[in-house]
């Protein structure tokens, strides 16, 4: 009887370990991109009802940036978009430049409607097949990537992210407060 109980406990522990490993693949993938440059990617964008020619995101270096990956039909994405819009819209030399990337499986028209619904005043880049997100190890939305002035990935957040956490990461990146260096890949 004791052998059966021990065997059952061992099987349950194994199942729990497998379940824990299977529930966080997006975090492990995102951790691999920390400290590495943003992969060069030419993505088309929508803005003001128009489809724009592809632009290389990695070429827009020079200051810290927040790269926000969303999905047009995601219920958790709009609050994060609004948080990033607030941070990017604040006056001051330390404001981050925000880039918005959507993965619209339904096409550019859905992405354009999404951008209008959120009152985005910036282009919404289209990562239609999730290629850039996959190269960064992102497998869930919303996802925020913090880039330094050289387009090196310094932080990745999967899921809804607090404004306080983003402010702290930006402060650390700019040398105010915590040490300058890679942030953790976290899921909130």
MARGUPA-45119 format. One line per field, with one value per residue (C-alpha): residue in one letter; x negated, y negated, z. Coordinates in nm, 4 decimals. Example, Ala and Ser with C-alpha at 12.3 -4.5 7.8 and 13.67 -1.06 7.14 Angstrom:
r	(a; s)
xx	(-1.2300; -1.3670)
yy	(0.4500; 0.1060)
zz	(0.7800; 0.7140)
! end
This chain:
r	(x; x; x; x; x; x; x; x; x; x; x; x; x; x; x; x; x; x; x; x; x; x; x; x; x; x; x; x; x; x; x; x; x; x; x; x; x; x; x; x; x; x; x; x; x; x; x; x; x; x; x; x; x; x; x; x; x; x; x; x; x; x; x; x; x; x; x; x; x; x; x; x; x; x; x; x; x; x; x; x; x; x; x; x; x; x; x; x; x; x; x; x; x; x; x; x; x; x; x; x; x; x; x; x; x; x; x; x; x; x; x; x; x; x; x; x; x; x; x; x; x; x; x; x; x; x; x; x; x; x; x; x; x; x; x; x; x; x; x; x; x; x; x; x; x; x; x; x; x; x; x; x; x; x; x; x; x; x; x; x; x; x; x; x; x; x; x; x; x; x; x; x; x; x; x; x; x; x; x; x; x; x; x; x; x; x; x; x)
xx	(0.0000; -0.2803; -0.4510; -0.1301; -0.0909; -0.4543; -0.4132; -0.0945; -0.2641; -0.5581; -0.3218; -0.1327; -0.4591; -0.5654; -0.2302; -0.2485; -0.6022; -0.4946; -0.1917; -0.4051; -0.6498; -0.3715; -0.1972; -0.4916; -0.6613; -0.6110; -0.8131; -1.1051; -1.1115; -1.1069; -1.3959; -1.6152; -1.5774; -1.7051; -2.0334; -2.0043; -1.9309; -1.5826; -1.5763; -1.5536; -1.2025; -1.0256; -0.6584; -0.3760; -0.1605; 0.1843; 0.2401; 0.5299; 0.7101; 0.4141; 0.1850; -0.1769; -0.4824; -0.6926; -0.9423; -1.2376; -1.1699; -1.5287; -1.6400; -1.4521; -1.7170; -1.8395; -1.6281; -1.4467; -1.1410; -0.8467; -0.7456; -0.3905; -0.2644; 0.1136; 0.3829; 0.6821; 0.9361; 0.7584; 0.9686; 0.6599; 0.4686; 0.6507; 0.5613; 0.1927; 0.2152; 0.3627; 0.0851; -0.1805; -0.0024; -0.0117; -0.3826; -0.4729; -0.2650; -0.4232; -0.6467; -1.0143; -1.3428; -1.3047; -0.9765; -0.9892; -0.9006; -0.6231; -0.5855; -0.2655; -0.2653; 0.0549; 0.0941; 0.4161; 0.4976; 0.8092; 0.6201; 0.5361; 0.8984; 0.9472; 0.6171; 0.7217; 1.0539; 0.8632; 0.6270; 0.9216; 1.1063; 0.7976; 0.7342; 0.3784; 0.1902; -0.0985; -0.1320; -0.0120; -0.2660; -0.1318; -0.3039; -0.0361; -0.1914; -0.3605; -0.7097; -0.8700; -0.6900; -0.8115; -1.1710; -1.1474; -0.9997; -0.6571; -0.3716; -0.0973; 0.0604; 0.0310; -0.3471; -0.5718; -0.9368; -1.1597; -1.4428; -1.7415; -1.8803; -2.0707; -1.7575; -1.8782; -1.6002; -1.6180; -1.2799; -0.9850; -0.6442; -0.3777; -0.0209; 0.1218; -0.1541; -0.1316; -0.2330; -0.4523; -0.6507; -0.7088; -0.8165; -1.0633; -1.2097; -1.2440; -1.4078; -1.6578; -1.7293; -1.7964; -2.0244; -1.7828; -1.7355; -1.8183; -2.1314; -2.1457; -2.1180; -1.8747; -1.5376; -1.3702; -1.1249; -0.8113; -0.4476; -0.1927)
yy	(0.0000; -0.2417; -0.1717; -0.2616; -0.5873; -0.6829; -0.5933; -0.8015; -1.0994; -1.0684; -1.0627; -1.3666; -1.5563; -1.4730; -1.5878; -1.9143; -1.9769; -1.9143; -2.1400; -2.4210; -2.3880; -2.3898; -2.6981; -2.9364; -2.8776; -3.2412; -3.3551; -3.1218; -3.2269; -3.5944; -3.5483; -3.4362; -3.7752; -3.9781; -4.1538; -4.0892; -4.3444; -4.3729; -4.1564; -4.3663; -4.3376; -4.5289; -4.5531; -4.7331; -4.9639; -5.1184; -5.4831; -5.7178; -5.4574; -5.3949; -5.0964; -5.2164; -5.0604; -4.8276; -4.9976; -4.8450; -4.8851; -4.8259; -5.1341; -5.3668; -5.3757; -5.6705; -5.6638; -5.4094; -5.2584; -5.0502; -4.7972; -4.6825; -4.3612; -4.3342; -4.1304; -4.3160; -4.0883; -4.0646; -4.1851; -4.2412; -4.4537; -4.7937; -4.8804; -4.8165; -5.0246; -5.3129; -5.2836; -5.3003; -5.5945; -5.7823; -5.7122; -5.8012; -6.1195; -6.2719; -6.5723; -6.5470; -6.4280; -6.0812; -5.9924; -5.6624; -5.6364; -5.3790; -5.1454; -4.9441; -4.6054; -4.4123; -4.0527; -4.0782; -3.7338; -3.8886; -4.1462; -4.5166; -4.6365; -4.4840; -4.6361; -4.9783; -4.9583; -4.8585; -5.1577; -5.3935; -5.2471; -5.3106; -5.6580; -5.5624; -5.8630; -5.6483; -5.3816; -5.0341; -4.7923; -4.4627; -4.1401; -3.9357; -3.5949; -3.6783; -3.6337; -3.9197; -3.8211; -3.4624; -3.5782; -3.7610; -3.4542; -3.6129; -3.3662; -3.5584; -3.9044; -4.1741; -4.1784; -4.4757; -4.4883; -4.7583; -4.8584; -5.0725; -5.3489; -5.0890; -4.8729; -4.6066; -4.4198; -4.5162; -4.3987; -4.1857; -4.1747; -3.9236; -4.0092; -4.3204; -4.5415; -4.8108; -5.1658; -5.1655; -4.8630; -5.0308; -5.3581; -5.1716; -4.9832; -5.3035; -5.4771; -5.1928; -5.1984; -5.5728; -5.5368; -5.6829; -5.4578; -5.0922; -4.9718; -4.9895; -4.6490; -4.3890; -4.3733; -4.0418; -3.8799; -3.8677; -3.7755; -3.9784)
zz	(0.0000; 0.0901; -0.2428; -0.4282; -0.2339; -0.2996; -0.6656; -0.6883; -0.5222; -0.7628; -1.0617; -0.9293; -0.8777; -1.2316; -1.3706; -1.1750; -1.2994; -1.6592; -1.6166; -1.4709; -1.7582; -2.0162; -1.8737; -1.9068; -2.2437; -2.3434; -2.0416; -2.1122; -2.4754; -2.3844; -2.1410; -2.4323; -2.6016; -2.3036; -2.3802; -2.7533; -3.0255; -3.1678; -3.4810; -3.7952; -3.9316; -4.2061; -4.1136; -4.2941; -4.0844; -4.0820; -3.9956; -4.0589; -4.2665; -4.4968; -4.5378; -4.5194; -4.6817; -4.4654; -4.2344; -4.0501; -3.6779; -3.5663; -3.7606; -3.5231; -3.2513; -3.0449; -2.7289; -2.5093; -2.6693; -2.5647; -2.8265; -2.7538; -2.9136; -2.9188; -3.0842; -3.2280; -3.0621; -2.7236; -2.4294; -2.2096; -2.4624; -2.4571; -2.0931; -2.1665; -2.4859; -2.2830; -2.0209; -2.2917; -2.4549; -2.1215; -2.0724; -2.4300; -2.4198; -2.1105; -2.1678; -2.0829; -2.2264; -2.0793; -2.2458; -2.4313; -2.7949; -2.8270; -3.1216; -3.1513; -3.3230; -3.3878; -3.5003; -3.6996; -3.8331; -3.9860; -4.1959; -4.1976; -4.1869; -3.8395; -3.7246; -3.8558; -3.6706; -3.3567; -3.3930; -3.4378; -3.1385; -2.9213; -3.0716; -3.1623; -3.2935; -3.4156; -3.6828; -3.5909; -3.7378; -3.8672; -3.7672; -3.9446; -3.8914; -3.5612; -3.7077; -3.5126; -3.1921; -3.2342; -3.2902; -2.9569; -2.7844; -2.7389; -2.7488; -2.5630; -2.5793; -2.4695; -2.4502; -2.3882; -2.4877; -2.3406; -2.5737; -2.4825; -2.7050; -2.9125; -2.9680; -2.7228; -2.5392; -2.1692; -2.0442; -2.1503; -1.9856; -2.0831; -1.9879; -1.8271; -1.6881; -1.4238; -1.4988; -1.1863; -1.3118; -1.6477; -1.4856; -1.2625; -1.5606; -1.7637; -1.4671; -1.4292; -1.8011; -1.7891; -1.4858; -1.2304; -0.9320; -0.9845; -1.1603; -1.5367; -1.6947; -1.8216; -1.6549; -1.5904; -1.8249; -1.6157; -1.6480; -1.4546)
! end
